[in-house]
Amino acid sequence: MTELKAYMGHVLFVDLTKKEVSEFPWTDEDRKRTLGGKIMAADILLNHIRPGMKAFDEDNWLVITTGPLTRCKSPSSTRFNISTISPLTGILTSSNCGGSFGRRLKKAGWDAMIITGRADTLTWIEIENEKVTFHDVSDRAGQLTGEAQKDLPSSTGKLVIGPAGENKVLYACVFSGERTAGRGGVGAVFGDKNLKIVTAKGDKEPEIHDPERLEKINEQWKNTLLKHPITGAQLSKLGTAGLVAPMQAHRILATKNFGDGRFESFEKVSGEELAEKHLIKNGGCFSCPMKCERRVRYEGKNIKGPELETLGLLGPNLLNDDIEKIIKWNYELDELGIDTISAAGSVAFAMELQEKGLWDSGLHFGQTDNLSEVFRDIAYRRGIGAELADGTRKMSEKFGGKEFAIHAKGMELAAYEPRGAVGHGLGYATANRGGCHLNAGYLVVLEGLGLNLDAYTPKGKAGLAVTFQNVMEAASAAGFCVFTSYAILPHFLVGKPTSLMTRFVQTVFKYSTPVIYLVSKNPKMLKVNIPLVQYPRVMNAAAGTKFTLGDFIAFGNLGFNTERLANIILGLPVGDETDTLPKRLTHEEQVPGDKRTKVPLDKMKGVYYAMRGWKDGAPTMKTLKKIGVRIPECIKEVYPYGKG
């Protein structure tokens, strides 16, 4: 139970081996300490994992969490999170999703659920309020994600995997409707546990502390999002696909396995092309005013269209300018249950291996007619698909080419070429789950896609990376889509990028390190709330807390450090190997002769570590204790800075 509002006060624990359920102990002190979502999941996993634990161990936990604002009708607040040990990276992954499952799980009376063990047959976990039923669904083996959901009741929240999850493709996804918990291979962990489906429904609702105040704040925030140049105009008009053209202009559009940042035929795979020739209507997650989803037609079906990452990585990064193929592949990969980012990155790497004579896969840049078959082979681990199913890092260990194997910590990078946005490159390198643009802090929005902060200077980037990582961690944990964080940038900065005031603010950012350093060390010193950052105000109205902006940033800092500590216990090396990028991005100039066009990672990492209170990429014990990380006993065995 809980005395806090907005939370349901219960966490479900499911043992698939024993077919038993119980309630996992989680107190109000835990709720106030971790907020919820991915920070809650990281805390739970940190105190469960052990050195040497692997993704496909029977006692690896799947932790599915909602945020306290999930189901509280705030703008873009229906997100939920799945955290576990990633089979792709070997460290923690946290995969966020906008489908219906999170809000339905709360309606069933649960803030979160933890799944352990391994079923003896393919299984469906059905949750209806307090009742949990296990179904043998062996007859559903091999079903595509759409087929697996088609005959489930419409009133339930759904999680399903496709063939890729059943065959343990290391970057297999979990689907809720057409929305994806996409990165890190959570679908493969479902498959390893013989878990095909989870559904949830119920008749409960969270109690709200101050409904009238919450409604007022929600309306204000909705209006802010709708009027903002990014969240109200760009995302609504063109979706994330609208970023293709500005990425091209700023040399950020990954092309030919990140060999370049510009693609000659970019217009053919742009958001404008998608809107003009293929768009049926806009769509989006429940309670979201931005509606960034593109609905397109494919073989007579009204389906979810490709987003920026899919367009970029299945387009320019493969030297493909056929948007109709990308629409088709996006649908096929979703049905198979495969992460489009890692699949596309793995194929691009294989194409370059072929080009350099290191692996005869038969894949060539610009020759893509066979990719539908290749993606099916990945899902079923047939032929070259068996190699591609293990991802870029493992292929580079087998065939060579590590200097152009585009990943960080084993996870393939998103579509932003960091040599055109070096602060974003720092984010890729330091992100806890690997080559993720969101866990990275998304500094590219400051380096060309929102503001025009000098994209090549390392000055100020460490502090901005820490700040944006922390804010986005906390926003996600509360249950919000991280796209809402774009609205933190004032209208006048984004709408008038060349104005005197904007240029002044950008200069301030460049030299902001000392101020951000003080805040990063003591975030709770910000005992204020400001209209641009609505998250703590919404939380206070919904839950009855008294959080400030500083508290909110502190939550993000706690979550980021908790995940980092868990990763080191799981075997993430410390020192030079901790936070790296492939040499193509750090040692090769994107523009020959322009020394600025490579990521000066070493110049930024030292400042970044100092701001976080880390040594060699690891939080010191002093830092962990100061920010309130719940430290497990096994740290004594493996942690190199246990006395620091």
N, C-alpha and C positions, 0 to 999 in steps of 0.2 A: 504494500500500500504506500501511498504518498500523501503528504500534506500540501505539496506543490500542485498548482493548477497546470493545465495544458498536457501534462504527462498522464499516462494511464496507470503507472505505478507497478507494472508487472513485466517480467522478462521470462519467456518460455524457453525451457531447455529440453531438447529432443535427442534421444539416443537411438540411432537407427539400428544399431546392432541388437540391442535388447528390446526394441519397439516399446520404449518407455518414455514418459514425459514427466517433467517436474518443473517447479519454479526456481529460477536462478536468483540467488540473493543479490539485490541491488537496492541500496538505501537512498534516502534523500540527500545524505551527505555525498554519495557517489554522483547523484544527479547534479548537484550544485558544483561539484568539483570538475566534472567532465562535460557538462552541457548535454551531450547526446551524440547521435550519429556516429561519424567516423572516429571522433575522439573517444567516445565511450567504447567503441569496438577495439580501438588500439589499446586502451587500458585493460580491457578484459583479456585480449590476446597476449599482451606483455606478461601477464601473471599466469598464463597457461603454458606458453611455449617453453621449450627446453633447447639447449644447444644441440644441433644436429637434426632437429625435427624437420621433416620434409612435407611438401604439399600433399603427397599421396599417402601419408601415414594415416592410419585409421583414426587416431585421436587428434588430427588436425581439425580445428573448429572452423565452421562457417558461422560468422556472426553477422546477422542481418538486423540493422538498426534503423529506426526512424529518428527524426529530430523532434524536439519539443513543439516546434511550430507546424509540423506535419498535421494536417487536418484542422488547422486553425484559420483557414480561409485567407491567410496573408498572401500577397502576390508571390507567385512562383515558389511556393513553400511545400510542394508535395513530394519532394525528393526523399529517397531512402538509399541506404548504403549496404554493400556486402563486402566484408573484410575477411581475409584468410591469408594463409601462406600461399604465395603465387607459385604455380608450377613453372611459369615462364622465367621468373627472376630468382626464385628461392628465398625471397624476403617477403615482407607484408605487401599485400595489395589492398586497396580500398576502391571499390568500383561503384560509382554513383549512378542512379537511375531515376527517371521521371515517370515511370509507369504507375499503375494503380495499386500495386501491392502494398506499399508503405501505408497509405491512408486506410486501406482495408484491414491491414494488420492492427492498426490502432483501433479501428472500429470493432475488431474482435476482442479488444481489451489488452493488447500487448504493445509495449514500446519497442520490443526487440525479441529476436529469437536466436538461439544458439543451437547448431546442429553438429553432432559428433557421431562417430561410428561409421559403419558401412552396412547397408542392407544386403540381404542375401539374394534378393531379386530386385528388378527395376521397380521403383517405389514412387508413390504419390502421397505426400503428407497433406491431409485436408484439415484445416483449422476452422472451427465454427464456435466462436466465443471460447469457452473453457474446454470444449471437446476437441480432441485431436484423434484423427483416424488414419491408419496406415492402409494403403491400397496397393496390391500387387498389380503393376501395369506392364508386365512383360510383353503383352500384346501391342504395346505402344513403342517398342524398340524401333529406332530408326525414323520415327516421325519427325518431320520438319517442325520448326517452331510455330508456324501458323496453324498447321494441322493439329499439333498437340493442344493448342488453346481453343480450337474451333468449337468443340462440343462441351467445353467447361461452362458452367453457369455465368452469365454476363454480370451478375451481381457480386462476383468474387474477384479479389485481387489474385493475380496469377504470376507465377515464376515457372519458366520451362527452359529446358535445353534442347538443342537439336542433335543431329548425328555427330557433330564435331565434339560436343561435350561428352557424349557416350564413348567416343573413341579417344578421348583425352588429348585432343589437340591443345597444345600448351597455351593458346590464346583463345580458347572457346569462351563464348559469352553466355549470359543468362538473360532471357527476355521476359518482359512484362508488357503484354500487348505488343506494340511495335517499338517500344522503348528498350534500351539496352544497358545492362550492367556490363560494359564492354571490355574493360582492360584488365590485363593481368591473369586471365585464365580462370576466373571463378567458375565458368561453366565446366571446365575440366575437373575441378574439385567436386562439383555436383556429380559428374559422371563417375568419378572414382568411388563416390559414396553410393552409387546406384540410385541416385535421386533424380528422377525425371521431372517431377512437378511438385510445386508447393502452392496451395491455394489458401486464402483467408477471407472470412466474412464474419459479420456479427452485427449487433444492434446497439453498440455502446458509442458514446461520444465523450471527448475530453471536456472537462469543466474549465471555463475561462474565468480568470480573475476579475477583469474589468471589461465586459463585452462592449460597452459603449465606447470606451476609450480605444479599445483594439480596433473597432470598426472605423473610427475616425482616423487613426494612424494608417490603417490599411488603405483607406481611400486616398489619403495624402500621398502615400508611397506609390500607389497605382498611378496617380496623376504625374508624379515625378518621373516614373519609368516611361510613361507614354509620351512625355514631352521631351525626353532626353534624346539628343542626336543619334546615339547608338542604340539604346534599348527601345526607343519609341519610333525611330525612323528606319535606321539601317536594318535592324533585325526583323522588324515587321515587314519591310518592303521586300528585302531580298534574302532574309535569313542569314545564316553564317556563310552561305555561298557568296554573299555580297563582298566578302573579304578577298576574293581571288584577284580582282583588279588592283586594289591598293597594295596587296602583297607583291604583285608583279612590279608595281611602280617603285617599291622600296627594296627590291631584291630579296624578298623574304619567301618567295614561292618555290618550295623544294622541287627541283627539276633533275631528272636523270640520276636517281639515287643520291640526291643532295650534292650533285656535282656543280650545280649552278642555282641561282635564285630567281631566274627569269626563264619564261617559256614562250617561244615565238608565237604559238597559237593559243595563248591563254584565253582570248575572248571566246573561243569555242567551248570552253568548260567553265565559264564564268557564271555568277549569279544572275547577270542580265540575260544570258542565253537561256538559263534554266527558266527564268520568269517569263520570257517572251515566247518560248516555243513549247514548254512542257508543263508549266504550272497550272493546276486545277484550282487550288485555293490554299490559303494558309491554314496551318493547324498548330497545335501546341499542347503542352501539359495542362492538367486541371489547375485552375486558379491562376494561370499565367497570362498577363496582359500582353506580353511581347509576341507570342504566337510565331516563333521563329521556324517552325516546321514547314517544309514545303510538301504539299500533296501533289503527286504527279500520276500520270497514267502509264501503266505497263501491261501489255497484253490484255487490255480491257479491264484491268483492275485499278482501283484508286488506292495508291500505296504511298508510303513515306518516301520522299525523295532523298537524294544524297546530301549530306552536309559538307561543310568546308573540308574537313579532314579527308573524307572519302573522295571528293572531287579532286583535291590536290594530289593525293597519294596514288589514286588509280588513274589520274590524268597526267599532268606534267612530270611527275616522278617516274612514270613508265614511258614517257614520250608518247602519250596517247591523247589525241584531241577529239575523240568521239564521245560526246556526252551521253548519247543513247546507250552505248556500251556500259558506261559508268552507272546509269540508272538500273540497267539489267543486273550488273554484278552486285550492286548494293543490295538489291532485293534477294538475289541468290545467296549472298553471304549471310544476310539476316536469317533467311530460311534455314540455312545449314547451321547457324549459330556460331559464326566466326567473326572476330574483331576485324573490321575492315582496315584499321590502321596497321596492325601487326601483319595481317595477310599481305597488304600492299607493300609494306616495307620489306618483308621477306622475299616477295617476288622481285622487287627492284634489286635487292642484293644478289639474288640468283642470276638476274640478267647481267649484272656487272661481272659476276664470277664467270659467266659464259663468255662475255666479251674479252675478258683477260685470260681465258683459257684455263681457269682453275677448276671448273666443274661443268661438265657437259649435260646441262639440264634441258637443252632445247628451247630455253626462254631467251628472247631477244628484245631489247628496247624497240618500241614502236611496232612490234609484231604481237598483236594481242588477240587474234581470233580464237585462240585455244584456251583462253583464261577461264571460261566457264567450266570447262573440263578439269583444268588444273585446280580450281577451287573445290570441286567435288572430290578430287583425289586427295586434297588436304583433309577434308572432312572425314574421309574413310581411310586415310593413311595408306594410299595406294601409290606405287611408283615413286616419282619425284615428290609427290605430296607427302610421303612419309618423312622426308627431310625438311620440307617447307613447314610442316606442322610443328616442328620444334623451334622455329624462330631463327632470327638472324644471328644471335650470339652463338648458338650451338652449331649452326652451319659454318660460321667463321672459324670455330675451333676445329672443325673437321676438314674444311676445304681451304682455309686460309682467307686472306683479304681482311684481316681485322682492322686495318687502317681505314677502310671504307665500309665497314659493317656498322650501319647507322642505328645505334641503340645507346641507351644509358642504363646501366645496371641490368642489362638483359632485356629491357623493354624498348621496342622500336619507337622512334621519335614521331611526334605529330608533324603536320605539314609545313611548319614554319622553319625556314632555313636560317639558323642562328647567326651565320656570318653577316647577315644583314640586320641583326638585332642582338647585339652581344650580351645584353643583360638577360634576355630570354635564354641565351645559351647557358648562362650561369644557373638559371632556374632549372633547365633540363638536367644539368649535371648534379644539382643538389637535391632535386625532388626525391622524396623517399621511395616512391613506388617505381621510379625509373623515368624513361623519356616521356613524361607527361607534361603537356602545356599548361594544365590547370594547377596541378600540384607544384608546378614550377613557379607559380605566382603570376603568370601571364604578362610579363613585362613588355611583351610585344605590343600591347595596347598603348603603352607610353612611347614606344619606339617606332611609331609609324601608323598604327591602326586606330589611334584615337588622338594622341598628342604626337608632336614631332620632336620629342627629346632626342638629342644626338644619339643615333643608333650605334655608333662605333666607339664611343668613349666608354672606358670602364668606370669613370668617375661617378660616384653616387649610386651605381647599380647594385652594389651589395646591400646597402641599406634599403633600397626600394624593393629588392627581392625578398628580404626578410619580412618587411612590412606587408607586402601583398600576399605572400605565402600565409602569413598568420591570419590576415583578415579573411582570406578565402577558405582556410581551414575551419575557422569559426562559423562562417556563413553556411558552409556545407553541413557542419555538425548540427546547426540549429534546424536544418531541413530545407534551406533555401537553395535555389539554383544559383551558381556562382556568377551567372550572367548579370544578376542584379547588382553585383559589385561595380560594374561599369558606370553605374549612375553615381558612384562616389566622386567621379571626375566632374567638376562643375560644368554646366552648359557652355559658359563663355570660353572655357579652355578648349573644348572639343569642337564647338561650333565656329570658333574664330581662331584657328591654329596659328595664324601669322600676326595676330594683334600684339600690340606692345605689352599688354598685361600677360598674355599667354607666354610670350617670349621671356618675360621677367620670371614667371613661375617656373618655367622650364630651366632657367639658370639657377633658381633656388634649389630645384630638385638635384641639379648637378653637384651642388656643394652642400647637400643636406646631411651628409654622413654623420657629423658630430651630434646633431639634434636627434636623428633617428637612432644613433647609438645609445643615447641616454634613455630614449623611450623604450628601445628593445630590451634594455637591462631592467627597466622598472616601468612596465606598461601600465600598471595600476595607478601611476601618478596622474594619468589622464582621468580625473574624477569628474568627467563631463559627458554629456551626450549632445550630439550635433545633428541637425536635420539631414545632412548629407549621408550619414551612416545610421540608418533606421533600425538595424538589427537589435541592439539592446533595448530600444524603446518598445519595439514589438514584443520582445521577450518579457519585459516587465509587465506590460498590459495583459499578456496572455497567461503568464505563469505566476505573477505576483512577486517576482524577484526584484532586486534593486541594482541591476547591473549597470555599469557605466561603459563608455567606449573603451577605457583602459581594461576593464574586466574582460571585455569581448576579445580584445587583442591578446590578452593573457591566455584565454582559452585556446586560441590558435597556436600560440607558442607552446603551451602544454602538449597539444596534440602532435605538433611537429616533432618535438623532442621525444615524446613517448614512442612514436613510430621509429624514430632513428635508433633509440635504445633497443627496441625489439629487433630491428634489422641486424644490429651488431651481434646480438645474442644468437641470431640465426646464421651468422657467418659472414655478414658484410665486412670486408676487410677495412681496416683503418689505415690512414697514411695516404700516399700518393694514388692508390687504387680506389679510394672511396668515392670521390665525386669527379668523374671524368667524362670526356666525350671522345669520339673517334678522332684520330689524327687528321682526317680530312677536314674537320671543322676547326681544329686548333692550330694546325701547322701549314695548311694549304690556303693560299689566298683565293677567295672567291673571284675577285677581279685581279688577274695577273698584274703585278707591279704596284698594287694598292695594299700596303701593309696593314691598313685598318681592317681589311675584309677577312679577318680570321678572328676567332673568339679568344681574347686574352684571358683565358680562364685562370691562370695562376695569379695574375694581377688582382683578380676579384675575390678569389677563394679565401685568401688570408684575412681580408677585411670581413668577409661574410662570416668566417669562423669566429673571429673576435666578437662580432656583434651577437652571435648566438651563444657565446660562452662555450665554444667547442675547441677541442685540440685534435688535430688530424682528422677532422670530420666526426668526432665523437663528443657528445656532451660530457663535461667533467662532472664528477660527483657533486661538486659545489653547485653547479648549474642545475642539476637534476633535483637536488633538495630544495633549492631556492624557489623553483617554479612549481613544485609539488607533485613531481612524478612519483607514482607508487612503485617503488623499486623491488623487484623480485629477488628471492634468495639466490637463484642461479647466477646472478651477476658476479658473485664472488669467484666463480669458476672461470669465467670467460672475459670479463670486462677489463680492458687494458688501463682504464683511467679510474678504477674504483676508489683510489685514494686521493684523486685530484680535487 
